[in-house]
Amino acid sequence: MKLLPSCREVRERLTDYSEGGLTPRERASVWLHLLICSACTAFYRGLRALPGVARFLLPPEQPPPAEAAQALEGALRRIQGHQHP
């Protein structure tokens, strides 16, 4: 990676940048670019906000239907019945 990468190069590496997956030189290059490029900085801020937004968009976690639990219990009983001590 060049010392001052292009916007495209930076945007391709922002996930790795935020997750600590870049070498120190790559991280410094992205950081320098973000210091001078307001468009990429805005893109990065939007990327960082996605997990918080996703929490509001996803439905709350639901327990499995009772039928699924009953089917699983029945399958386990059948498996256990075929085992020999």
N, C-alpha and C positions, 0 to 999 in steps of 0.2 A: 504494500500500500504506500502511496506517495505521502510525503509529509503533509501536504494539503490536498486531500482527496476531493473528487467531484461530489456534487449533491447526490447523484445516483449511487456512487460508491458508499457514501455515508449512510444513505437510507437502507441500502442492502445489509449494512452491518449494525444497525441500531438495536436490534433485538439482542445480538451478541454483546453489544456495548452495555446494555442495561443489565444483562445477566452475568457480566464479568467474563465473557468468553473470548476476549481479544488479547493479543499479546500487549505488553506495555507500550510498544511503539504504535500499534494500531489504535489502541485506546487514546493515546496522546493525539494522534492524527484526527480522530473523530472529534475529540474534545476541542481541539483548535478550530476545526471547521464549525462546530456548533457555536463557538465564541463569536464568529464573524458572520454567520449565515442565519438570519432570522427565520427564513422559510424552513430550514431543516430543524431549527430549534423548536418551532411551532409543531412540526411533524413529530418530533421526538416527544414533546409534551403530550400530544394527542395519543401517541403510542403508549405512553406510561399511564394514561388515564383509562385505557381500555378495560383492565381488570375490574376497576371500580364500576364502570358502566355496565359491564356484563353481569355483575351481581344483581343489578336492578332489572335487567332484561330476562334473566333466566327465572323460570318458575321455582318456587320453594321446593326443596327436596321432599318427596312423598314416600311413605313406606310402600313396599310392594303390596299388591292386592292379596287378600286372604287366600284366594284360590291358588296363588303362586306358592305361598308358604305351605298350604296343604299338599300340593303336588310334590314339593320338595321333600316334605316329611315322608310321604308315601314312597317316593323313590328311594330314600335312605333306608326305610324299613325293608324294602325289597332287596336292596343290596346287602344289608346286614343279615337278612335271612338266608342268603346264599353263601355266607362265609362259614367255614368250619373251624371250630376251635383247635 
